[in-house]
Amino acid sequence: MTSKHARLDRFISLNSNLNRRDVRLAIAQKRILVNGKHASTIHQVVSQFCHITFDNQTLQANAPVYIMLNKPAGRVSATKDSTHPTVVGCLPQQLQANIHIVGRLDFNSTGLMLLTNNGAWSRHLTSPENKVNKIYEVELERTINDDEWPQYISAFASGMYFAFEDLTTQPAKLERLTATRARVTLVEGRYHQIKRMFGRFRNKVIALHRTQLGALPLDPALQPGEHRLLNDDEIIKLSNATFTNADLK
């Protein structure tokens, strides 16, 4: 059994031949270690990443995994799919167990995607309350003339009303790269949001590439479909990631 959160006595009884009364005795005899320290009470709450041993036998030794992937086009943002290849399929088999996706990219969108087995960490990054910024580069079907750009920029910054959800989008930053390419910074992730925002101007998005999430840019060394583990500094930066007004200025 892998426990996300459970009382120690329940976890031990489910993963050994001890009943809960025996667990109390084993704790008193200092036979149970949690993260290298003697357990002191049956009421102790353990998580899925606690290292737990009983009589020097390991009952749980899970480690959190944090992965950066350069998502290629043509893969669905899912762990399993009966029709299409998934982003999880880009990972070696030994990394796929218990992995889930931190946010989504559309089937043909590309770029930075994070995957983890730590649900609390992914909820922090995707929670609307935290407003973690996401940066995308967009290629458009139609040229935007010089006199049109201010209208686009103002509309993105003011937010757009989406009737289906009955909401107005959060302010977004739009930067011109070329006449047909732009950079967009969002602090939310509504369904097809960027495509729908440009769609207000009858301008189709033909390519969408995520380049950054919070303080973490996509590693330029990663080719489409390649991945690597995040280092400690990157994990900490993302764990502390929140939106500031400077992100949209």
C-alpha positions as CSV (number, residue, x, y, z in Angstrom):
1,M,0.0,0.0,0.0
2,T,1.2,3.5,-0.9
3,S,-0.4,6.1,1.5
4,K,-1.0,9.7,0.5
5,H,-2.0,10.4,4.1
6,A,-2.9,7.8,6.7
7,R,-2.5,7.2,10.4
8,L,0.6,5.3,11.2
9,D,-1.2,2.4,13.0
10,R,-3.5,1.9,10.0
11,F,-0.6,2.0,7.5
12,I,1.5,-0.5,9.5
13,S,-1.4,-2.9,10.0
14,L,-2.1,-2.9,6.2
15,N,1.5,-3.5,5.3
16,S,2.6,-6.0,7.9
17,N,1.2,-8.9,10.0
18,L,0.7,-6.5,13.0
19,N,-2.8,-5.5,14.2
20,R,-3.2,-2.0,15.6
21,R,-2.6,-3.1,19.2
22,D,0.6,-4.7,18.1
23,V,1.6,-1.5,16.4
24,R,1.3,0.4,19.7
25,L,3.7,-2.1,21.3
26,A,6.1,-2.0,18.4
27,I,6.3,1.8,18.7
28,A,7.0,1.5,22.4
29,Q,9.8,-1.0,21.6
30,K,11.2,1.5,19.0
31,R,10.9,-1.0,16.2
32,I,9.2,1.5,13.8
33,L,11.1,4.3,12.1
34,V,9.6,7.1,10.0
35,N,12.1,9.1,8.0
36,G,14.9,7.7,10.1
37,K,13.3,8.6,13.5
38,H,11.6,6.4,16.0
39,A,7.8,6.7,15.7
40,S,6.3,8.0,19.0
41,T,2.5,7.6,18.6
42,I,0.0,5.6,16.6
43,H,-1.7,8.8,15.7
44,Q,1.2,10.1,13.6
45,V,0.1,10.9,10.1
46,V,2.3,9.6,7.3
47,S,2.4,10.6,3.7
48,Q,3.1,8.8,0.5
49,F,6.7,10.1,0.6
50,C,7.6,9.1,4.2
51,H,10.3,6.4,4.5
52,I,8.8,3.8,6.9
53,T,10.6,0.7,8.2
54,F,9.6,-2.0,10.7
55,D,12.3,-4.2,12.2
56,N,14.7,-2.8,9.6
57,Q,12.4,-3.9,6.7
58,T,11.3,-1.2,4.4
59,L,7.5,-0.8,4.1
60,Q,7.5,2.4,2.0
61,A,10.3,4.2,0.3
62,N,8.6,6.4,-2.3
63,A,10.4,9.5,-3.5
64,P,8.8,12.5,-5.2
65,V,9.5,12.8,-8.9
66,Y,9.5,16.1,-10.9
67,I,9.9,16.0,-14.7
68,M,10.2,18.6,-17.4
69,L,9.1,17.4,-20.8
70,N,9.3,19.2,-24.2
71,K,5.9,18.1,-25.4
72,P,5.8,17.3,-29.1
73,A,2.7,17.9,-31.3
74,G,0.4,14.9,-31.8
75,R,0.3,13.7,-28.2
76,V,-2.7,14.0,-25.9
77,S,-2.2,15.4,-22.4
78,A,-3.3,12.3,-20.5
79,T,-1.8,9.3,-18.8
80,K,-3.8,6.9,-20.9
81,D,-5.8,7.1,-24.1
82,S,-7.3,4.4,-26.3
83,T,-6.8,6.4,-29.6
84,H,-3.8,8.7,-29.4
85,P,-0.3,8.5,-28.0
86,T,0.1,10.3,-24.7
87,V,2.7,12.6,-23.2
88,V,3.4,10.0,-20.5
89,G,4.4,7.7,-23.3
90,C,7.4,9.9,-23.9
91,L,8.8,8.8,-20.6
92,P,10.7,5.5,-19.9
93,Q,8.6,2.8,-18.3
94,Q,10.3,3.2,-14.9
95,L,9.1,6.8,-14.6
96,Q,5.5,6.3,-15.6
97,A,4.2,4.7,-12.4
98,N,1.8,7.1,-10.5
99,I,2.8,10.1,-12.7
100,H,0.3,12.7,-13.5
101,I,0.3,15.9,-15.6
102,V,0.6,19.4,-14.2
103,G,-1.7,21.3,-16.4
104,R,-2.5,20.5,-20.0
105,L,-1.5,21.4,-23.6
106,D,-3.7,20.8,-26.6
107,F,-3.1,17.8,-28.9
108,N,-1.1,19.8,-31.4
109,S,0.4,22.4,-29.0
110,T,4.0,22.0,-28.0
111,G,6.5,23.0,-25.3
112,L,7.0,23.0,-21.6
113,M,5.0,20.4,-19.7
114,L,5.6,19.2,-16.1
115,L,4.8,15.8,-14.7
116,T,5.0,14.6,-11.1
117,N,3.7,12.0,-8.6
118,N,3.3,14.8,-6.0
119,G,-0.3,15.9,-6.0
120,A,0.1,18.7,-3.5
121,W,2.9,20.2,-5.6
122,S,0.8,20.1,-8.8
123,R,-2.3,21.5,-7.1
124,H,-0.2,24.5,-5.9
125,L,1.0,25.2,-9.5
126,T,-2.5,24.8,-11.1
127,S,-4.6,26.4,-8.4
128,P,-6.4,29.5,-9.8
129,E,-5.8,31.3,-6.5
130,N,-2.0,31.2,-7.0
131,K,-2.1,32.6,-10.5
132,V,1.2,31.1,-11.6
133,N,2.1,32.7,-14.9
134,K,2.4,30.7,-18.1
135,I,4.1,32.1,-21.2
136,Y,3.4,31.0,-24.8
137,E,4.7,31.8,-28.2
138,V,1.9,32.0,-30.8
139,E,2.0,31.8,-34.6
140,L,-1.0,33.3,-36.3
141,E,-2.7,32.7,-39.7
142,R,-3.2,36.4,-40.5
143,T,-0.8,39.3,-40.3
144,I,-1.6,41.9,-37.7
145,N,-1.0,45.4,-39.0
146,D,0.7,48.1,-37.0
147,D,-2.6,49.9,-36.3
148,E,-4.3,46.7,-35.1
149,W,-1.8,45.7,-32.4
150,P,-3.0,48.3,-29.8
151,Q,-6.5,46.8,-30.1
152,Y,-5.2,43.3,-29.5
153,I,-3.0,44.3,-26.6
154,S,-5.8,46.3,-24.9
155,A,-8.3,43.5,-25.3
156,F,-6.0,40.9,-23.8
157,A,-5.1,43.3,-20.9
158,S,-8.7,44.1,-20.1
159,G,-9.9,40.5,-20.2
160,M,-12.5,38.9,-22.5
161,Y,-15.9,37.7,-21.6
162,F,-16.5,34.0,-22.4
163,A,-20.3,33.4,-22.5
164,F,-20.1,29.6,-22.2
165,E,-18.4,29.8,-18.8
166,D,-20.1,33.2,-18.0
167,L,-16.8,34.7,-16.9
168,T,-14.2,37.4,-17.9
169,T,-10.7,36.2,-18.3
170,Q,-7.9,37.5,-16.1
171,P,-5.7,40.2,-17.5
172,A,-3.2,38.8,-20.0
173,K,0.0,40.3,-21.4
174,L,0.4,40.3,-25.2
175,E,3.8,41.1,-26.8
176,R,4.5,41.5,-30.5
177,L,7.3,39.4,-31.9
178,T,6.6,39.7,-35.6
179,A,3.6,40.6,-37.7
180,T,2.3,37.0,-37.3
181,R,4.0,35.9,-34.1
182,A,3.3,37.0,-30.5
183,R,4.1,36.1,-26.9
184,V,1.2,35.7,-24.4
185,T,1.4,35.6,-20.6
186,L,-1.5,34.1,-18.8
187,V,-2.3,33.4,-15.1
188,E,-5.1,31.0,-15.8
189,G,-5.8,28.2,-18.3
190,R,-9.3,28.3,-19.7
191,Y,-10.3,25.8,-22.4
192,H,-8.6,26.8,-25.6
193,Q,-8.2,30.2,-24.1
194,I,-5.5,31.7,-26.4
195,K,-7.2,30.4,-29.5
196,R,-10.5,31.8,-28.4
197,M,-8.9,35.2,-27.6
198,F,-7.3,35.6,-31.0
199,G,-10.5,34.2,-32.5
200,R,-12.3,37.4,-31.4
201,F,-10.2,39.1,-34.0
202,R,-10.9,36.4,-36.6
203,N,-7.3,35.4,-36.5
204,K,-6.6,31.7,-36.3
205,V,-3.8,30.3,-34.1
206,I,-1.8,27.8,-36.2
207,A,0.9,27.0,-33.7
208,L,1.1,27.3,-29.9
209,H,4.3,26.7,-27.9
210,R,4.6,27.0,-24.1
211,T,8.0,28.4,-23.2
212,Q,7.8,29.0,-19.4
213,L,5.8,28.2,-16.3
214,G,6.4,30.5,-13.3
215,A,10.2,31.1,-13.1
216,L,11.0,27.9,-15.0
217,P,11.8,28.2,-18.7
218,L,11.8,25.2,-21.1
219,D,15.3,23.8,-21.2
220,P,16.6,24.7,-24.8
221,A,18.6,21.5,-24.8
222,L,15.5,19.3,-24.8
223,Q,14.3,18.3,-28.2
224,P,10.6,17.6,-28.8
225,G,9.7,14.4,-26.9
226,E,12.7,14.6,-24.6
227,H,12.6,15.0,-20.8
228,R,14.8,15.5,-17.8
229,L,14.3,15.6,-14.0
230,L,14.1,19.0,-12.4
231,N,17.0,20.0,-10.1
232,D,16.5,21.1,-6.5
233,D,16.6,24.8,-7.3
234,E,13.9,24.5,-10.0
235,I,11.7,22.5,-7.7
236,I,12.0,25.1,-4.9
237,K,11.3,28.0,-7.3
238,L,8.2,26.4,-8.6
239,S,7.1,25.4,-5.1
240,N,7.2,29.1,-4.2
241,A,5.7,30.3,-7.5
242,T,3.0,32.9,-7.3
243,F,1.8,35.7,-9.5
244,T,3.0,39.3,-9.2
245,N,1.8,42.3,-11.1
246,A,5.3,42.6,-12.6
247,D,4.6,39.4,-14.6
248,L,2.0,41.3,-16.7
249,K,3.9,44.6,-17.2
